[in-house]
């Protein structure tokens, strides 16, 4: 799987360069979206094989940092591919492909820890499925937030970068960001409830106040605040985008961040 991960990292890096080419001043005006969607199909199938074959072979979820990052980026790419047929997502790939390349590079170079929980463990499957889907949706919302901040910066400076012509309108980006956050918040709530109610079955012990719990709760509160203020006070724009990034940072510290510290920096399984 190491070779496949490296090949996918090279493919996503090439796609990153291809997409950024359309952000240059002399870039072609027509972006070949249909061609991109067609090329992505075999890449997503190969990416699926890279993240799911180890699970099938070992009948357990892996727990490595690189594996977790590659799984989340695969889900984000799947959401982007499917959503592109219904929503104007052009511009999202400016950040998504470089992130996917880094995810596959991490999966190839960092060790995969195999002490995961069995696939047949249904409470854990419910918890991990809701968690991964919510992380992916919040990841997409965070990418939208970065693009919103980019456009907002240009508006404030009265200076527009070449990428502006490649991106959807600011209001469209905001709408997609809030839609992604809302669905992600529902799934994060399911993940939190399943992790709390079924904690003995999922983790083997009652819920404890660890760093994961604290950062996860902080992320839930941040997203709840954003959605509530957007609903009641029409909260939007730069402030909402910044808080969206803060919520995503907290969420990543709760899961992927802890794996990075333990497995990469401290060299612990």
MIZA-112646 format. One record per residue (C-alpha): residue in three letters; y, x, z. Coordinates in nm, 2 decimals, padded with zeros to 4 digits. Layout:
<recs>
[ALA,[Y,X,Z]]
...
</recs>
This chain:
<recs>
[UNK,[00.00,00.00,00.00]]
[UNK,[00.23,00.30,00.04]]
[UNK,[00.25,00.36,-00.33]]
[UNK,[00.31,-00.01,-00.40]]
[UNK,[00.59,-00.01,-00.15]]
[UNK,[00.75,00.30,-00.30]]
[UNK,[00.73,00.14,-00.65]]
[UNK,[00.89,-00.18,-00.52]]
[UNK,[01.16,00.02,-00.35]]
[UNK,[01.24,00.20,-00.69]]
[UNK,[01.24,-00.14,-00.87]]
[UNK,[01.48,-00.30,-00.62]]
[UNK,[01.70,00.01,-00.64]]
[UNK,[01.71,-00.02,-01.02]]
[UNK,[01.79,-00.39,-00.99]]
[UNK,[02.07,-00.30,-00.75]]
[UNK,[02.22,-00.06,-01.01]]
[UNK,[02.18,-00.32,-01.28]]
[UNK,[02.36,-00.59,-01.08]]
[UNK,[02.64,-00.36,-00.97]]
[UNK,[02.69,-00.27,-01.34]]
[UNK,[02.83,-00.62,-01.39]]
[UNK,[03.09,-00.56,-01.12]]
[UNK,[03.26,-00.29,-01.31]]
[UNK,[03.59,-00.35,-01.50]]
[UNK,[03.42,-00.31,-01.84]]
[UNK,[03.11,-00.51,-01.75]]
[UNK,[02.97,-00.77,-01.98]]
[UNK,[03.09,-01.11,-01.90]]
[UNK,[02.75,-01.29,-01.93]]
[UNK,[02.50,-01.22,-01.66]]
[UNK,[02.14,-01.26,-01.77]]
[UNK,[02.03,-01.48,-01.48]]
[UNK,[01.73,-01.63,-01.65]]
[UNK,[01.61,-01.28,-01.74]]
[UNK,[01.66,-01.17,-01.38]]
[UNK,[01.45,-01.47,-01.25]]
[UNK,[01.17,-01.39,-01.50]]
[UNK,[01.16,-01.02,-01.40]]
[UNK,[01.16,-01.11,-01.03]]
[UNK,[00.83,-01.31,-01.06]]
[UNK,[00.59,-01.01,-01.09]]
[UNK,[00.80,-00.81,-00.84]]
[UNK,[00.78,-01.10,-00.58]]
[UNK,[00.40,-01.13,-00.64]]
[UNK,[00.36,-00.75,-00.58]]
[UNK,[00.59,-00.77,-00.28]]
[UNK,[00.37,-01.06,-00.14]]
[UNK,[00.06,-00.85,-00.19]]
[UNK,[00.23,-00.56,00.00]]
[UNK,[00.31,-00.78,00.30]]
[UNK,[00.02,-01.02,00.31]]
[UNK,[-00.29,-00.81,00.21]]
[UNK,[-00.28,-00.61,00.53]]
[UNK,[-00.27,-00.94,00.73]]
[UNK,[-00.57,-01.07,00.53]]
[UNK,[-00.77,-00.75,00.56]]
[UNK,[-00.71,-00.72,00.94]]
[UNK,[-00.69,-01.09,01.02]]
[UNK,[-00.39,-01.02,01.23]]
[UNK,[-00.01,-00.99,01.20]]
[UNK,[00.12,-00.63,01.19]]
[UNK,[00.39,-00.53,01.43]]
[UNK,[00.55,-00.23,01.27]]
[UNK,[00.93,-00.20,01.21]]
[UNK,[00.90,-00.13,00.84]]
[UNK,[00.65,-00.41,00.79]]
[UNK,[00.88,-00.66,00.97]]
[UNK,[01.17,-00.55,00.75]]
[UNK,[00.97,-00.58,00.43]]
[UNK,[00.84,-00.93,00.54]]
[UNK,[01.19,-01.06,00.61]]
[UNK,[01.33,-00.92,00.28]]
[UNK,[01.05,-01.07,00.09]]
[UNK,[01.13,-01.41,00.24]]
[UNK,[01.50,-01.36,00.16]]
[UNK,[01.41,-01.28,-00.20]]
[UNK,[01.19,-01.58,-00.22]]
[UNK,[01.47,-01.81,-00.09]]
[UNK,[01.71,-01.65,-00.33]]
[UNK,[01.48,-01.69,-00.63]]
[UNK,[01.40,-02.06,-00.55]]
[UNK,[01.76,-02.14,-00.45]]
[UNK,[01.90,-01.99,-00.77]]
[UNK,[01.77,-02.29,-00.96]]
[UNK,[01.97,-02.53,-00.75]]
[UNK,[02.27,-02.34,-00.61]]
[UNK,[02.52,-02.09,-00.75]]
[UNK,[02.39,-01.78,-00.57]]
[UNK,[02.52,-01.52,-00.82]]
[UNK,[02.66,-01.24,-00.62]]
[UNK,[02.41,-01.25,-00.34]]
[UNK,[02.19,-01.00,-00.52]]
[UNK,[02.47,-00.74,-00.49]]
[UNK,[02.36,-00.69,-00.12]]
[UNK,[02.01,-00.84,-00.13]]
[UNK,[01.85,-00.59,-00.37]]
[UNK,[01.98,-00.28,-00.18]]
[UNK,[01.85,-00.44,00.14]]
[UNK,[01.51,-00.50,-00.02]]
[UNK,[01.49,-00.15,-00.14]]
[UNK,[01.56,-00.02,00.21]]
[UNK,[01.30,-00.26,00.35]]
[UNK,[01.03,-00.14,00.11]]
[UNK,[01.12,00.23,00.17]]
[UNK,[01.09,00.17,00.55]]
[UNK,[00.75,00.00,00.50]]
[UNK,[00.63,00.30,00.29]]
[UNK,[00.75,00.58,00.52]]
[UNK,[00.72,00.43,00.87]]
[UNK,[00.39,00.38,01.04]]
[UNK,[00.24,00.03,01.06]]
[UNK,[00.12,-00.07,01.40]]
[UNK,[-00.19,-00.29,01.39]]
[UNK,[-00.20,-00.43,01.74]]
[UNK,[-00.09,-00.77,01.63]]
[UNK,[-00.20,-01.12,01.72]]
[UNK,[-00.48,-01.29,01.53]]
[UNK,[-00.39,-01.51,01.24]]
[UNK,[-00.61,-01.79,01.37]]
[UNK,[-00.39,-01.81,01.69]]
[UNK,[-00.21,-02.13,01.59]]
[UNK,[00.06,-02.13,01.86]]
[UNK,[00.16,-01.78,01.76]]
[UNK,[00.15,-01.87,01.39]]
[UNK,[00.39,-02.16,01.45]]
[UNK,[00.62,-01.93,01.65]]
[UNK,[00.62,-01.64,01.41]]
[UNK,[00.65,-01.86,01.10]]
[UNK,[00.96,-02.04,01.24]]
[UNK,[01.10,-01.70,01.35]]
[UNK,[01.06,-01.52,01.02]]
[UNK,[01.20,-01.81,00.82]]
[UNK,[01.50,-01.84,01.05]]
[UNK,[01.57,-01.47,01.04]]
[UNK,[01.55,-01.48,00.66]]
[UNK,[01.80,-01.78,00.64]]
[UNK,[02.03,-01.61,00.88]]
[UNK,[02.00,-01.29,00.68]]
[UNK,[02.11,-01.48,00.37]]
[UNK,[02.40,-01.64,00.57]]
[UNK,[02.50,-01.29,00.68]]
[UNK,[02.51,-01.17,00.32]]
[UNK,[02.73,-01.47,00.23]]
[UNK,[02.95,-01.38,00.53]]
[UNK,[03.00,-01.02,00.39]]
[UNK,[03.10,-01.16,00.05]]
[UNK,[03.34,-01.40,00.21]]
[UNK,[03.50,-01.12,00.40]]
[UNK,[03.53,-00.92,00.08]]
[UNK,[03.71,-01.20,-00.10]]
[UNK,[03.92,-01.27,00.21]]
[UNK,[04.03,-00.91,00.22]]
[UNK,[04.14,-00.91,-00.14]]
[UNK,[04.33,-01.24,-00.09]]
[UNK,[04.52,-01.09,00.20]]
[UNK,[04.60,-00.77,00.01]]
[UNK,[04.69,-00.96,-00.31]]
[UNK,[04.46,-00.72,-00.48]]
[UNK,[04.13,-00.82,-00.64]]
[UNK,[03.84,-00.59,-00.69]]
[UNK,[03.63,-00.62,-01.01]]
[UNK,[03.35,-00.79,-00.82]]
[UNK,[03.57,-01.10,-00.77]]
[UNK,[03.50,-01.22,-01.12]]
[UNK,[03.12,-01.18,-01.05]]
[UNK,[03.12,-01.38,-00.73]]
[UNK,[03.12,-01.76,-00.69]]
[UNK,[03.44,-01.92,-00.55]]
[UNK,[03.52,-01.87,-00.19]]
[UNK,[03.46,-02.23,-00.09]]
[UNK,[03.12,-02.22,-00.26]]
[UNK,[03.03,-01.91,-00.06]]
[UNK,[03.14,-02.08,00.27]]
[UNK,[02.94,-02.40,00.19]]
[UNK,[02.63,-02.20,00.12]]
[UNK,[02.68,-01.99,00.44]]
[UNK,[02.70,-02.29,00.66]]
[UNK,[02.40,-02.46,00.49]]
[UNK,[02.19,-02.15,00.54]]
[UNK,[02.30,-02.13,00.91]]
[UNK,[02.22,-02.49,00.97]]
[UNK,[01.87,-02.47,00.84]]
[UNK,[01.82,-02.13,01.01]]
[UNK,[01.95,-02.28,01.34]]
[UNK,[01.69,-02.56,01.32]]
[UNK,[01.41,-02.31,01.27]]
[UNK,[01.54,-02.08,01.54]]
[UNK,[01.54,-02.37,01.78]]
[UNK,[01.17,-02.45,01.68]]
[UNK,[01.09,-02.08,01.74]]
[UNK,[01.26,-02.07,02.08]]
[UNK,[01.09,-02.39,02.19]]
[UNK,[00.75,-02.28,02.07]]
[UNK,[00.79,-01.95,02.24]]
[UNK,[00.89,-02.11,02.57]]
[UNK,[00.65,-02.40,02.58]]
[UNK,[00.35,-02.20,02.45]]
[UNK,[00.45,-01.87,02.60]]
[UNK,[00.12,-01.82,02.79]]
[UNK,[-00.08,-01.89,02.47]]
[UNK,[00.16,-01.69,02.24]]
[UNK,[00.24,-01.39,02.46]]
[UNK,[-00.03,-01.41,02.72]]
[UNK,[00.22,-01.46,03.01]]
[UNK,[00.50,-01.71,03.10]]
[UNK,[00.84,-01.65,02.94]]
[UNK,[01.02,-01.35,03.09]]
[UNK,[01.38,-01.25,03.07]]
[UNK,[01.34,-00.95,02.85]]
[UNK,[01.60,-00.79,02.61]]
[UNK,[01.44,-01.00,02.33]]
[UNK,[01.50,-01.32,02.53]]
[UNK,[01.86,-01.23,02.61]]
[UNK,[01.96,-01.13,02.26]]
[UNK,[01.77,-01.43,02.11]]
[UNK,[01.95,-01.67,02.34]]
[UNK,[02.28,-01.50,02.26]]
[UNK,[02.22,-01.55,01.89]]
[UNK,[02.12,-01.92,01.94]]
[UNK,[02.45,-01.98,02.14]]
[UNK,[02.66,-01.80,01.88]]
[UNK,[02.52,-02.01,01.59]]
[UNK,[02.54,-02.33,01.79]]
[UNK,[02.91,-02.25,01.86]]
[UNK,[02.98,-02.18,01.49]]
[UNK,[02.81,-02.50,01.37]]
[UNK,[02.97,-02.71,01.64]]
[UNK,[03.32,-02.59,01.58]]
[UNK,[03.27,-02.62,01.20]]
[UNK,[03.17,-02.98,01.25]]
[UNK,[03.44,-03.08,01.50]]
[UNK,[03.73,-02.85,01.41]]
[UNK,[03.65,-02.76,01.05]]
[UNK,[03.61,-02.40,01.16]]
[UNK,[03.57,-02.18,00.85]]
[UNK,[03.69,-01.87,00.68]]
[UNK,[03.71,-01.52,00.81]]
[UNK,[03.66,-01.60,01.17]]
[UNK,[03.34,-01.80,01.11]]
[UNK,[03.21,-01.52,00.88]]
[UNK,[03.27,-01.26,01.15]]
[UNK,[03.09,-01.47,01.41]]
[UNK,[02.80,-01.53,01.17]]
[UNK,[02.76,-01.15,01.14]]
[UNK,[02.77,-01.12,01.52]]
[UNK,[02.50,-01.38,01.56]]
[UNK,[02.28,-01.20,01.30]]
[UNK,[02.33,-00.87,01.47]]
[UNK,[02.22,-01.02,01.80]]
[UNK,[01.92,-01.18,01.63]]
[UNK,[01.81,-00.85,01.48]]
[UNK,[01.85,-00.67,01.81]]
[UNK,[01.62,-00.93,01.96]]
[UNK,[01.33,-00.86,01.72]]
[UNK,[01.36,-00.59,01.45]]
[UNK,[01.61,-00.38,01.65]]
[UNK,[01.37,-00.36,01.95]]
[UNK,[01.09,-00.25,01.71]]
[UNK,[01.31,00.02,01.56]]
[UNK,[01.40,00.16,01.90]]
[UNK,[01.05,00.15,02.04]]
[UNK,[00.85,00.26,01.73]]
[UNK,[01.10,00.49,01.54]]
[UNK,[01.33,00.64,01.81]]
[UNK,[01.09,00.64,02.11]]
[UNK,[00.77,00.68,01.90]]
[UNK,[00.59,00.41,02.10]]
[UNK,[00.35,00.15,01.96]]
</recs>
